[in-house]
Amino acid sequence: MNKILLTTVTSLSLSLIGCDVSTKKDNDNQTLKNNTDNNQTVKNNRDSKTDILSGYDYSEKISEGLKLVRKNGKYGFINEQGQVIIPLQYGLASSFKEGFAVVANDDKSSKSGKWGVINKKGEIVAPLQYDYIDMFNNGLARVKKDDKYGFIDKNGVLVIPTQYDFVTNFQDDVIKVKKNGKKFYINKKGEFVKNADE
């Protein structure tokens, strides 16, 4: 009875100052809605590595020390303290992997925007010129330009030209590719290894 009365008094007091408090707790999280700020939901989590007090529309878990966030349709990155490290300027973005993030200049789809790669300082490593870019895997990222596939390295250098109709991801340092109707394997330098039928 005392617990119910205390909860009612607390909720009533907070309503008078402009806040609604959810009594549902999930892993010590408490959701607060500030009625004076357009009912924007803000999560306060005791573990700052998984959720940072913020006013963003969207956020992901911290990856490699930076958290992907979105506000007003633009993506950028903040650190664990909530400071903006990479300005919110991209239409789409991925979390960091192997020290790099894939970003796009348009938020509609991979077909309408151009993709590139940035490092943790926000420097453009690969210009936003590709139709699509995969995340880095074993030091290389698959890229697509004009319906042809190739690979860039972590310096943004096109190490395997965009000349293939189809490519897989690297497995045991080789990938299967298709060019002019023929399927074969190449290594990380783009050198022929063997036919796919062997």
C-alpha positions in Angstrom: 0.0 0.0 0.0 2.8 2.4 1.0 4.7 1.5 -2.2 1.6 2.2 -4.4 1.0 5.5 -2.6 4.7 6.5 -3.0 4.6 5.7 -6.7 1.4 7.7 -7.2 2.8 10.7 -5.3 6.1 10.5 -7.3 4.3 10.3 -10.6 1.9 13.1 -9.7 4.9 15.3 -8.6 6.8 14.6 -11.8 3.7 15.3 -13.9 3.4 18.7 -12.3 7.0 19.6 -13.4 6.5 18.3 -17.0 7.8 14.7 -17.0 6.2 11.3 -17.3 8.1 8.4 -15.8 7.6 4.9 -16.9 7.5 2.5 -14.0 8.6 -0.4 -16.2 12.3 -1.1 -15.6 14.3 -3.2 -18.0 17.9 -4.0 -16.9 18.0 -0.8 -14.8 16.9 1.4 -17.7 14.4 4.1 -17.1 12.6 5.8 -20.0 11.8 9.5 -19.5 9.5 11.6 -21.7 9.9 15.3 -21.4 6.5 16.9 -22.2 8.1 20.2 -22.8 10.4 18.9 -25.6 8.0 17.4 -28.1 7.6 14.1 -26.2 11.1 13.0 -27.3 12.0 9.8 -25.7 15.4 9.6 -24.0 16.9 6.5 -22.5 19.1 6.7 -19.5 21.2 3.6 -19.1 23.7 3.0 -16.3 26.1 1.3 -18.8 27.3 4.1 -21.0 28.9 1.7 -23.5 25.5 0.4 -24.6 23.3 3.6 -24.5 24.1 7.2 -24.1 21.8 9.9 -22.8 20.9 11.7 -26.0 18.3 13.4 -28.1 18.8 11.4 -31.3 16.2 9.8 -33.5 18.2 6.6 -33.8 21.3 5.1 -32.4 23.2 1.8 -32.4 25.5 0.2 -29.8 29.0 1.6 -29.6 31.4 -0.1 -32.0 35.1 0.5 -31.8 34.6 3.4 -29.4 32.0 5.3 -31.6 28.2 5.2 -31.7 26.3 5.6 -34.9 23.4 8.2 -34.4 20.8 9.8 -36.5 19.0 13.2 -36.1 16.8 14.9 -38.6 17.5 12.2 -41.2 21.4 12.6 -41.1 23.8 10.1 -39.6 27.1 10.8 -37.7 29.1 9.4 -34.8 29.4 10.3 -31.1 31.9 9.0 -28.5 31.0 7.4 -25.2 30.7 10.8 -23.5 28.1 11.9 -26.1 30.4 14.3 -27.9 30.0 14.5 -31.7 33.2 13.2 -33.3 32.0 12.9 -36.9 29.2 15.4 -37.8 25.7 14.2 -38.7 26.0 14.7 -42.5 25.4 11.4 -44.2 22.2 10.0 -45.6 23.1 6.4 -44.6 26.0 5.0 -42.6 27.2 1.7 -41.0 28.9 1.2 -37.6 32.6 1.0 -37.6 34.4 -2.3 -38.4 38.1 -2.8 -38.7 38.5 1.0 -38.2 36.2 2.1 -41.0 32.6 2.9 -41.7 30.6 2.9 -45.0 28.7 6.1 -45.6 26.3 7.3 -48.3 25.3 10.8 -49.4 21.6 9.9 -49.9 19.2 8.2 -47.6 16.7 6.8 -50.2 18.5 3.6 -51.3 21.8 2.3 -52.4 20.7 2.9 -56.0 20.1 6.7 -55.6 23.1 7.5 -53.5 26.8 7.2 -53.8 28.8 5.3 -51.2 32.3 5.8 -49.7 34.4 4.9 -46.7 35.5 7.1 -43.7 38.0 6.5 -40.9 37.4 7.2 -37.2 38.6 10.8 -37.7 35.9 11.3 -40.3 38.4 11.5 -43.1 37.2 10.2 -46.4 39.2 7.1 -47.3 37.3 6.1 -50.4 35.3 8.8 -52.2 31.6 8.7 -52.3 31.5 7.4 -55.9 30.4 3.8 -55.6 26.9 2.4 -56.1 27.5 0.1 -53.1 30.2 -0.9 -50.7 30.3 -3.9 -48.3 32.0 -3.7 -44.9 35.7 -4.5 -44.8 36.5 -8.1 -44.4 40.2 -9.3 -44.1 41.4 -5.8 -45.2 39.3 -5.5 -48.4 35.8 -4.2 -49.1 33.7 -5.3 -52.1 32.5 -2.3 -54.2 30.0 -1.9 -57.1 30.1 0.7 -59.8 28.2 0.7 -63.0 26.9 -2.8 -62.3 30.5 -4.2 -62.0 32.2 -5.5 -58.9 35.7 -5.0 -57.5 37.5 -4.5 -54.2 39.2 -1.6 -52.4 41.8 -1.8 -49.7 41.8 0.2 -46.4 43.6 3.1 -48.2 40.6 3.4 -50.6 42.7 2.1 -53.5 40.9 0.0 -56.0 43.1 -3.2 -55.8 40.8 -5.4 -57.9 39.1 -3.4 -60.7 35.3 -3.1 -61.0 35.1 -5.5 -64.0 33.3 -8.5 -62.6 29.6 -9.4 -63.1 29.6 -11.3 -59.8 32.0 -11.8 -56.9 31.8 -13.7 -53.6 33.6 -12.7 -50.4 37.1 -13.9 -49.8 37.5 -17.4 -48.4 41.0 -18.8 -47.8 42.4 -15.7 -49.6 40.5 -16.5 -52.9 37.2 -15.4 -54.3 35.0 -16.7 -57.0 34.2 -14.2 -59.8 32.3 -14.2 -63.0 33.3 -12.2 -66.1 32.0 -12.5 -69.6 30.0 -15.6 -68.6 33.1 -17.4 -67.2 33.5 -18.3 -63.5 36.9 -18.6 -62.0 38.9 -17.8 -58.8 41.2 -14.9 -58.1 43.5 -14.0 -55.2 43.6 -10.7 -53.2 45.9 -9.2 -55.9 43.3 -9.9 -58.6 45.4 -12.7 -60.1 43.9 -15.7 -61.7 44.1 -18.8 -59.5 41.9 -21.5 -61.2 38.7 -22.1 -63.1 35.6 -22.6 -61.0 34.9 -26.0 -62.6 38.2 -27.5 -61.4 
